[in-house]
């Protein structure tokens, strides 16, 4: 068993950045060469037992002791988790920059791109408590810059997210509410968000009459990006925005319609409005960045960049649903989320590597052949 675990760890460690051990010292995850968690390899194995394995701190140290890895207390592991946030963040950043998720997207200079999302954590075992984790992650480096924990009924909304001047917050349609978008604008930020075709009433510029989106979409030529100025009312005032859109390919549109019809068939009435099916032929987003700073094609590309890492986000969300979320300090919770991000990237890297595995199950080192 020990030999098998060692072989599996060697494969996993080969996916990490080359300087991952040195980074542990540089980021001060390892500060003293003493104690059971004194070396980077043992510490990372222990942290992955906790964040990737979904084990509590007590379960993690018990499993480590049973496997002969290390003998440490749950308190000691918690302290090392808190001090390892920078290390885990840097490992995730390097892996993300070299992963298949990255394709550069043009953005206004000096603007911070943040992907906002949320997921429910269903803690196992005796706690049996459900939480919702709301978080914001830098789109270019996957750094978690914000998180909040609510009960499972806590709604997804931009209003939870602290916004700084110049931030651009990217999100899916669950965040597309007038009140939430107005919150970001009032703080000096902007949004690029998937637009709700029915739940976000649009007005023509000036706010005198409704804005009819579908007729504009029908006139879109294939491969061209549409860009229309709009307004909306929220928080007692009129706000300016834009709708940017592109027509999907025939195959993508058909797949979207099948998904809508399948979801409707699981409901009692099983009906889908004709307009809803027609809207499925397009991708359309609400953009509050000025057109002179972000053209329609670049705005759609920004949303594509957010969608591009959706696979990683989905993996992250499935991992966040597994385990005991540290809720007592911000440092431990942030480290836990960064550990989950690193785990998601390791899983994707391992899946990619598996497509090219050699018959003997590992890579040969560049050494001289044995005579």
Buried (B, 14 or more C-beta within 10 A) or exposed (E): EEEEEEEEBEBBBEBBBEEBBEBBEEBEBBEEEEEBBEBBEBBBBBBBBBBBBBBBBEBBBBBBEEEEBBEBEBEBBBBBBBBBBBBBBBBBBBBBEEBEBBEEBEBBEEBBBBBBBBBBBBBBEEEEBEBBBBBBBBBBBBBBBBBBBBEEEBBBBBBBBEBEEEBBBBBBBBBBBBEBBBBBBEBEBBBBBBBBBEEBEBBBBEBEEEBEBEEBBEEBEEEEBBBBEBBBEBEEEEBBBBBBBBBBEEEEBEEBBEEBBEEBEEEEEEEBEEEBBBBBBBBBBBBBBEEEBBBBBBBBBBBBBBBBBBEBBEBBBEBBBBBBBBBEEEBBBBBBBBBBBBBBBBBBBBEEEEEEEEEEEEEEEEEEEEE
